[in-house]
Amino acid sequence: MAMVSELLRRAIAHPATTALVRRAVPGSDGDGEGDFIKIEMPTWGVVVIYLSVVLGGLGVFLFSYMLQEVVTTLCMVESPVAAITVSPTPETGDKQEKEGLLETGPTITLVHQKPITSSIRGTLRHIVANAGRGARFRGFYLYLAYSAGMSLVNVFFTGAVPSFPGKSILVAAGSGATLASIHALWTHKIVSMPTDKTVWKRIPGKSQWKTLALPAAIQSAMPYVSFYLVVGLGSLLNLQELGSETADDRTCKQWTSLIIRVGATLLFAINCSLFLCIPANVTLVRIEASLLPEDQDTIVPFDRTFGGKVVEKVMGGTGIVGFLDAWRSFNWEARRRLIKLYMKTFVMVTGLVFLLMHVLAFEMLAVMGPTLGKFLAQLKHEGFMTK
């Protein structure tokens, strides 16, 4: 999310975007009446489009939170379990056969159960059955509080830290470490069964914050590290010069080179997410889950020993998993399951956004009528749209 936010910030700050806003808003720094685009819509049309944007955006946000935060977080902590089934041997009338049965006994079979989080629908049904209908969005208010806190702390560190290359990485790391306990509280809310304890009593203490600070800082900074690496590769491949040439000026050889360079950059960005961002996020969530009090059960099966790497407190151990063991105990089967979940949620959220955009386009066409065509023609004339 941090990488996407950085890309959006740079897009909004682009000179072309600023020029479009100045021409579209009356009273800006234009030369006259013809320097900006006039759009006249009835009041009811403005209300309809405004409500559609607000309600549609809220719906997409909640849908994305349910899939990309709740379901994936449960996948990061779930430990697949095995069930033992005992199959009695059928009796027969032969005495010799009965004596053989006494020697062999019943058949014991170890069956590995399918993980709950292997299916999005199955996961949602499971948490609703155990925590109520609102469990689909459990921890939502804590997520909003954490996001707001991160924004405020980011603003503070941005003003307090002098400018230097890579400053955003240090700012993100400091913000993540500062609010590590709040993030852990949010994770505990998602993965644990409903409890009567208040929010204040569930916040990890100072000693636990020391355990969480480093992985929280790495998890917050890793998207910015990935962003700088992708931008650096794009600069090496001269992708920053794309705007200096038009499509008609490129030859077939230049188009082939451009496609290869863009494809290599996209592939590198995907690898940064797979090998930097996701491991950092999984490591933090699993460390936070290890700090969950022993008197609180998890909503999905969870191995508190992390495959025998952690000794529980009741046995005289710390009960807290180490930084490297948190990731190593997340086996390849679980990693594949998590990546599949990310792919499914991306497709579903993208499809929902695509549908919403078409609904908004239809509403604008119905409300604006011929004015919409004039507006698009003006954009094309100003150079904001290509053929």
C-alpha positions in Angstrom: 0.0 0.0 0.0 2.8 2.4 0.7 4.3 1.9 -2.8 0.9 2.6 -4.3 0.4 5.7 -2.2 3.8 7.0 -3.3 3.0 6.4 -7.0 -0.4 8.2 -6.6 1.3 11.2 -4.8 3.8 11.5 -7.7 1.0 11.3 -10.3 -1.0 14.0 -8.6 2.1 16.3 -8.4 2.8 15.8 -12.1 2.7 19.1 -14.1 0.1 17.7 -16.5 -2.3 16.9 -13.7 -1.8 20.4 -12.2 -2.5 22.0 -15.6 -5.7 19.9 -16.0 -7.0 21.1 -12.7 -6.2 24.7 -13.4 -8.1 24.5 -16.7 -11.1 22.6 -15.2 -11.6 24.9 -12.2 -13.0 28.4 -12.8 -11.2 31.3 -11.3 -7.8 29.6 -11.6 -4.7 31.1 -13.3 -6.3 31.0 -16.8 -6.1 33.6 -19.5 -9.8 34.0 -20.0 -13.1 32.3 -20.3 -11.9 29.8 -22.8 -9.0 28.7 -20.7 -10.9 26.3 -18.5 -13.6 23.7 -19.1 -17.2 24.6 -18.1 -19.3 21.7 -16.9 -22.9 22.3 -16.1 -24.9 19.6 -14.4 -28.3 19.6 -12.6 -28.2 19.4 -8.9 -29.8 16.0 -8.7 -27.1 14.7 -11.1 -24.3 16.0 -8.9 -26.0 14.4 -5.9 -26.3 11.0 -7.7 -22.7 11.0 -8.9 -21.4 12.1 -5.5 -23.3 9.4 -3.6 -22.2 6.8 -6.1 -18.6 7.8 -5.7 -18.8 7.9 -1.9 -20.8 4.7 -1.4 -18.9 2.8 -4.2 -15.5 3.8 -2.8 -16.6 2.8 0.7 -17.8 -0.5 -0.6 -14.6 -1.2 -2.4 -12.6 -0.2 0.6 -14.5 -2.6 2.9 -14.4 -5.4 0.4 -10.6 -4.9 0.0 -10.1 -4.8 3.8 -12.1 -8.1 4.2 -10.0 -9.9 1.7 -6.6 -8.3 1.8 -6.3 -7.8 5.5 -8.6 -10.2 7.4 -8.3 -13.3 5.3 -4.6 -12.9 4.5 -3.7 -12.2 8.1 -5.5 -15.4 9.2 -3.6 -17.3 6.5 -0.3 -16.0 7.9 -0.9 -17.5 11.3 -2.8 -20.7 10.5 -1.1 -24.0 11.2 -2.5 -26.9 9.3 -3.6 -29.7 11.6 -3.9 -33.5 11.2 -6.8 -35.6 12.3 -6.4 -39.2 13.6 -9.1 -41.5 12.5 -9.6 -45.0 13.9 -11.2 -47.6 11.6 -12.5 -50.7 13.4 -11.9 -54.0 11.7 -15.2 -55.8 10.8 -15.8 -59.0 12.7 -16.4 -62.3 11.0 -17.8 -65.6 12.2 -14.5 -67.5 11.9 -12.7 -68.1 15.2 -9.3 -68.0 13.6 -10.0 -64.7 11.9 -11.2 -63.2 15.3 -7.9 -64.3 16.9 -6.1 -62.5 14.1 -8.1 -59.4 14.7 -7.0 -59.3 18.3 -3.4 -59.3 17.2 -3.7 -56.6 14.5 -6.3 -54.3 16.2 -8.1 -51.4 14.6 -6.5 -49.3 11.7 -5.2 -45.9 12.7 -5.0 -43.3 9.9 -3.4 -39.8 10.0 -5.4 -37.5 7.8 -4.1 -34.0 7.0 -7.0 -31.7 7.0 -7.4 -29.0 4.4 -6.4 -25.5 5.8 -9.3 -23.2 6.5 -7.7 -20.3 4.6 -7.2 -22.3 1.4 -10.7 -21.0 0.4 -11.9 -17.4 0.8 -15.5 -18.5 1.1 -14.6 -21.2 3.6 -12.6 -18.7 5.7 -15.4 -16.2 5.8 -17.9 -18.9 6.8 -15.6 -20.1 9.5 -15.0 -16.7 11.1 -18.7 -15.8 10.9 -19.7 -19.1 12.6 -17.2 -18.5 15.4 -17.4 -14.7 15.9 -20.6 -13.4 14.4 -21.6 -11.7 11.1 -19.5 -8.6 11.8 -16.4 -10.8 11.9 -15.8 -10.3 8.2 -14.6 -6.8 9.1 -13.2 -7.5 12.5 -10.5 -5.0 13.6 -11.7 -2.4 11.1 -11.8 0.5 13.6 -8.4 -0.4 14.9 -7.1 -0.5 11.3 -8.5 3.0 10.8 -6.9 4.2 14.1 -3.5 2.7 13.1 -3.7 4.2 9.6 -4.5 7.7 11.0 -1.7 7.3 13.6 0.8 6.3 10.9 -0.2 9.4 8.9 0.3 11.7 11.9 3.6 10.1 12.9 4.8 10.2 9.3 4.1 14.0 9.2 6.0 14.5 12.4 9.1 12.5 11.4 9.0 14.1 7.9 9.3 17.6 9.5 11.8 16.5 12.2 14.2 14.6 10.0 16.4 16.6 7.5 16.1 15.9 3.8 18.5 13.3 2.4 18.3 10.5 -0.2 16.1 7.7 1.1 14.6 9.8 3.8 11.1 8.2 3.3 12.6 4.8 4.2 13.8 6.0 7.6 10.6 7.9 8.2 8.5 4.8 7.5 10.7 2.6 9.7 10.4 5.1 12.6 6.7 5.4 12.2 6.2 1.6 12.1 8.4 1.1 15.2 6.5 3.8 17.1 3.1 2.3 16.5 4.2 -1.4 16.7 2.0 -2.1 19.7 -1.1 -0.7 17.9 -0.4 -2.9 14.9 0.0 -5.9 17.2 -3.3 -5.1 18.9 -5.0 -5.0 15.5 -3.5 -8.4 14.6 -4.6 -9.9 17.9 -8.1 -8.7 17.2 -8.2 -10.5 13.9 -6.7 -13.8 14.8 -8.2 -14.3 18.3 -11.6 -15.5 19.4 -14.0 -12.9 20.8 -13.1 -11.9 24.4 -14.6 -9.6 27.1 -11.3 -7.8 27.6 -11.3 -4.1 26.8 -9.0 -2.7 24.1 -6.7 -1.0 26.6 -6.1 -4.3 28.5 -5.1 -6.0 25.3 -2.4 -3.5 24.2 1.1 -5.2 24.4 3.3 -3.8 27.1 6.6 -2.0 26.9 8.7 -5.2 27.1 6.7 -6.7 24.2 7.1 -3.4 22.2 10.9 -4.0 22.3 10.3 -7.3 20.6 8.0 -5.8 18.0 9.9 -2.6 17.2 12.5 -4.1 14.8 10.1 -6.3 12.7 7.5 -3.5 12.6 10.2 -1.0 11.3 11.3 -3.5 8.6 7.7 -4.2 7.6 6.9 -0.5 7.2 10.1 0.4 5.4 10.2 -2.5 3.0 7.6 -1.1 0.5 9.7 2.1 0.2 12.8 0.0 -0.3 11.1 -1.9 -3.0 9.9 1.4 -4.6 13.4 2.9 -4.7 14.8 -0.3 -6.2 12.1 -0.4 -8.9 12.6 3.3 -9.7 16.4 2.8 -9.8 16.0 -0.1 -12.3 13.7 2.1 -14.4 16.3 4.8 -14.4 19.0 2.4 -15.5 16.7 1.2 -18.3 15.9 4.9 -19.3 12.2 4.6 -18.7 12.1 8.1 -17.4 12.4 9.3 -21.0 9.1 7.8 -22.1 7.3 11.1 -22.2 9.9 12.7 -24.5 8.9 10.7 -27.6 5.5 10.1 -29.2 4.2 6.8 -30.3 4.5 7.7 -34.0 8.3 8.5 -33.6 9.2 5.0 -32.5 10.4 2.3 -34.8 9.6 -1.4 -34.5 13.0 -2.0 -32.9 12.4 0.8 -30.4 8.9 -0.6 -29.5 10.5 -4.0 -28.9 13.1 -2.5 -26.7 10.5 -0.5 -24.8 8.3 -3.6 -24.2 11.3 -5.6 -22.9 12.4 -2.8 -20.6 8.9 -2.2 -19.2 8.3 -6.0 -18.8 11.6 -6.4 -16.9 10.7 -3.5 -14.6 7.3 -5.0 -13.8 8.8 -8.4 -13.2 11.4 -6.9 -10.9 8.6 -5.1 -9.0 6.7 -8.3 -8.6 9.8 -10.0 -7.3 10.3 -7.2 -4.8 6.8 -7.8 -3.4 7.3 -11.6 -3.3 10.8 -11.6 -1.7 10.8 -8.4 0.3 7.4 -7.0 1.2 5.5 -10.3 1.8 8.2 -12.0 4.0 8.5 -8.8 6.1 4.7 -8.7 6.6 4.4 -12.4 7.4 7.3 -12.2 9.9 5.7 -9.3 11.8 2.3 -10.9 11.9 3.6 -14.3 13.2 5.8 -12.6 15.8 2.7 -10.6 16.9 0.7 -13.8 17.1 3.3 -15.4 19.3 2.7 -12.6 21.8 -1.0 -13.4 22.1 -1.8 -14.3 25.7 -2.1 -18.1 26.3 -5.6 -17.7 27.8 -6.9 -16.4 24.4 -7.7 -19.0 21.7 -7.2 -18.3 18.0 -10.0 -18.4 15.5 -7.9 -20.6 13.2 -5.5 -23.5 14.3 -2.3 -22.0 15.4 0.9 -23.8 16.5 2.3 -21.7 19.4 5.5 -23.8 19.3 6.2 -22.8 15.6 7.2 -26.4 14.7 9.1 -26.9 17.9 11.2 -23.8 17.6 9.5 -22.0 20.5 9.1 -23.2 24.1 5.8 -22.0 25.7 5.9 -20.0 28.9 4.2 -22.8 30.9 7.1 -25.0 30.0 9.7 -22.4 31.1 10.4 -20.8 27.7 9.8 -17.3 26.4 6.9 -18.2 24.2 8.0 -15.7 21.6 9.3 -16.7 18.2 12.5 -15.2 16.8 12.7 -13.0 13.7 14.2 -15.6 11.4 12.2 -18.5 12.8 8.9 -16.7 12.3 9.5 -16.8 8.5 11.2 -20.2 8.4 8.3 -21.8 10.2 6.0 -20.5 7.5 6.5 -23.5 5.1 6.3 -23.5 1.3 2.8 -24.9 1.3 1.6 -21.9 3.4 3.5 -19.5 1.2 1.9 -20.8 -1.9 -1.5 -20.6 -0.3 -0.9 -17.0 0.7 0.3 -16.0 -2.8 -2.8 -17.6 -4.3 -4.9 -15.6 -1.9 -3.2 -12.3 -2.9 -3.8 -13.2 -6.6 -7.5 -14.0 -6.0 -8.1 -10.8 -4.0 -6.3 -8.7 -6.5 -8.5 -10.0 -9.3 -11.7 -9.7 -7.3 -10.9 -6.1 -6.1 -9.8 -5.1 -9.6 -13.0 -6.5 -11.1 -15.1 -4.6 -8.5 -13.3 -1.3 -9.3 -13.8 -2.0 -13.1 -17.5 -2.5 -12.6 -17.8 0.7 -10.4 -16.0 2.8 -13.0 -18.4 1.6 -15.7 -21.4 2.4 -13.5 -20.0 5.9 -12.9 -19.4 6.4 -16.6 -23.0 5.4 -17.4 -24.3 7.8 -14.7 -22.1 10.7 -16.1 -23.4 10.0 -19.6 -27.0 10.0 -18.4 -26.6 13.2 -16.3 -24.3 15.3 -18.5 -25.5 14.2 -22.0 -23.9 16.2 -24.8 -21.8 18.1 -22.3 -19.7 15.0 -21.7 -18.7 14.8 -25.3 -17.7 18.5 -25.3 -15.7 17.9 -22.1 -13.8 14.9 -23.6 -13.2 16.9 -26.8 -11.8 19.7 -24.8 -9.5 17.3 -23.0 -8.3 15.9 -26.3 -7.7 19.4 -27.7 -5.7 20.4 -24.6 -3.5 17.3 -25.1 -4.7 15.3 -22.0 -6.1 12.6 -24.2 -4.5 10.8 -27.1 -6.2 9.3 -30.1 
